[in-house]
Amino acid sequence: MDAILVVNAGSSSLKFQIFEVIDGKPDGRVRGNLDGIGVRPRLRATSKEGVLVDREYQPSEVADLPAAVGKTREWLASLDGIDLRAIGHRVVHGGPNYDRPILIDAAVLDRLAEYQELAPLHQPNNLAPIRLVMDIDPTIPQVACFDTAFHRGRPETADCYALPRSLYQDGVRRYGFHGLSYEYIAERLAEIAPTKDKLIVAHLGSGASMCAIVGGRSVESTMGFTALDGLPMGTRPGQLDPGVVLYLFQKGMSQQAVSDLLYRESGLRGLSGISNDVRDLLASTDPGAKLAIAHFIHRCGLSAGLLAAALGGLDAFVFTAGIGENSPAIRALLAEKLNWLGAELDHAANEAGATVISTAASRIELLVIPTNEELMIARQTLAIVGREKTS
């Protein structure tokens, strides 16, 4: 089987998919995940035929991401009949230099490592499997596919901060993230609702953002220079007065302590004092849990207004990612915040997880569309590898 391997590495999990290349297009065959790294490691993979592996490890066996890559590689090597054409990787931050997928070499890898401080929860983990594959077999083509690329090409008025322009030239600008997800949703919307042109897509998960899309392209988003901005997230605060950071430094906190606070100890976890998991918070009667959910919905509603203004109107609002796809309660709460835009929720359709969850009388369409970042990575990787072969 001529195949593309897609790797999406996070802080505590390693997701992967194998796509068979059929008539020049990727077709998903195997989907897997090694999660619970360092705590309760579990490797699970499925195909259309069923479960291929479901194996648990001792924490010491898979203590970190390189170990997870090693275990996953061992299992993948046991599969017969796979001719691996290339590996595609999700890389969160492309910085100012990369606005499209690129074949990775040592120079590219070094440049991407420069952006690790801008995405410390993601970038180091994105790059670790790339380095390991380079060490094991440098002949395998590897392609970096960027979460920032979808948002590139916006006018400078949307991308800049009100800072000295020299900083913009140095790369201090509003990049936006979750671009692989938004690109997939934009393509699906063109198939599902081709008459809907002005869109807001809410990528709601442990990491969360929203994006305004016109004609399949990003025109505005809630995230900026780093993945800290915008909506409250599982452990990140979202939009924050920069004076708060200055205050924390003035109070004697170190740079590392502030970084840990903003990336790992804030958001729903920090506000609730309980959990960063929306399911836990919705099930809890604790006042902190209720506050965290209410704050999340409040900020999502405000951001929807901002993005609707950027669009000059709104045709459809799309829920996607882990929370957006799987939490009818969150969808219902946020839909209430969209009433002023003419949104009217069909509660039965919402509970059933239908694609269209708005009523016939709703002035804007509410949709639930599962995202597929891995498919976008496979397509982009295949395009790059094919281009390299013909050049």
Secondary structure, DSSP 8 states (H G I E B T S, - for coil): -EEEEEEEE-SSEEEEEEEEEETTEEEEEEEEEEESTTTS-EEEEEETTEEEEEEE--TTTT-SHHHHHHHHHHHHHTSSS-EEEEEEEEES--TTT-SS-EE--HHHHHHHHTTGGGSTTTHHHHHHHHHHHHHH-TTS-EEEEESSGGGTT--HHHH--SS-HHHHHTT-S-----HHHHHHHHHHHHHH-TT--EEEEEEESSSEEEEEEETTEEEEES--SSTTSSS--SS---S--HHHHHHHHHTT--HHHHHHHHHHS-HHHHHHSS-S-HHHHHH---HHHHHHHHHHHHHHHHHHHHHHHHHTS-SEEEEEHHHHHH-HHHHHHHHHHTGGGT--B-HHHHHHT-SB-B-TT-SSEEEE----HHHHHHHHHHHHHHHHHH-
